[in-house]
Amino acid sequence: MIWFFEREGERLKCEISRDETGSGYRVIVRQPDGTQNVEQLDAATDLIERAVRLLRELRDDGWRVG
């Protein structure tokens, strides 16, 4: 799943996918400057909780779904 966010002419990409082994999940956030943060999560419940927190954080920082 991929979401794009916009803020003041900048774009941010958030991607959620299975990890390479297929046993866990990855959350990747790519900043407008090209840097990225990758988080590994083992359980689907942890993934859902993290995704909800991340979307709230982005919204609170002024990012909007683009």
C-alpha positions in Angstrom: 0.0 0.0 0.0 1.4 3.4 -0.9 0.2 6.8 0.2 1.4 10.2 -1.1 1.2 13.3 1.0 1.6 16.9 0.1 2.6 20.0 2.1 3.5 23.4 0.7 4.6 22.0 -2.6 6.5 19.1 -1.2 5.7 15.4 -1.6 6.2 12.6 0.9 5.7 8.9 0.2 4.6 6.3 2.8 4.7 2.6 1.8 3.6 -0.4 3.7 4.6 -3.9 2.4 5.6 -7.4 3.5 9.3 -7.7 4.2 11.6 -9.8 2.1 11.0 -13.0 4.1 7.2 -12.7 3.9 6.9 -13.1 7.7 6.8 -9.5 8.7 6.0 -6.0 7.5 7.9 -2.8 6.5 6.9 0.8 6.8 9.0 3.1 4.6 8.6 6.9 4.7 10.5 8.8 2.0 11.0 12.4 2.7 10.9 15.1 0.0 14.7 15.4 0.2 15.1 11.7 -0.6 16.0 10.4 2.8 14.0 7.5 4.0 13.1 5.7 7.2 12.4 2.0 7.3 10.7 0.3 10.2 10.4 -3.5 10.6 7.3 -4.9 12.3 6.6 -8.6 13.0 2.8 -8.6 13.8 -0.1 -7.3 11.8 -1.5 -5.7 15.0 1.8 -3.8 15.5 1.6 -2.7 11.8 -1.9 -1.3 12.2 -1.1 0.5 15.4 2.0 2.0 13.8 0.2 3.0 10.6 -2.5 4.8 12.6 0.1 6.7 14.7 2.1 7.6 11.6 -0.9 9.0 9.7 -1.8 11.1 12.8 1.7 12.4 13.1 1.8 13.3 9.4 -1.6 15.1 9.6 -0.5 17.0 12.8 2.7 18.1 10.9 0.5 19.6 8.1 0.8 16.8 5.6 -2.4 16.0 3.5 -3.1 13.0 1.3 -2.2 14.1 -2.2 
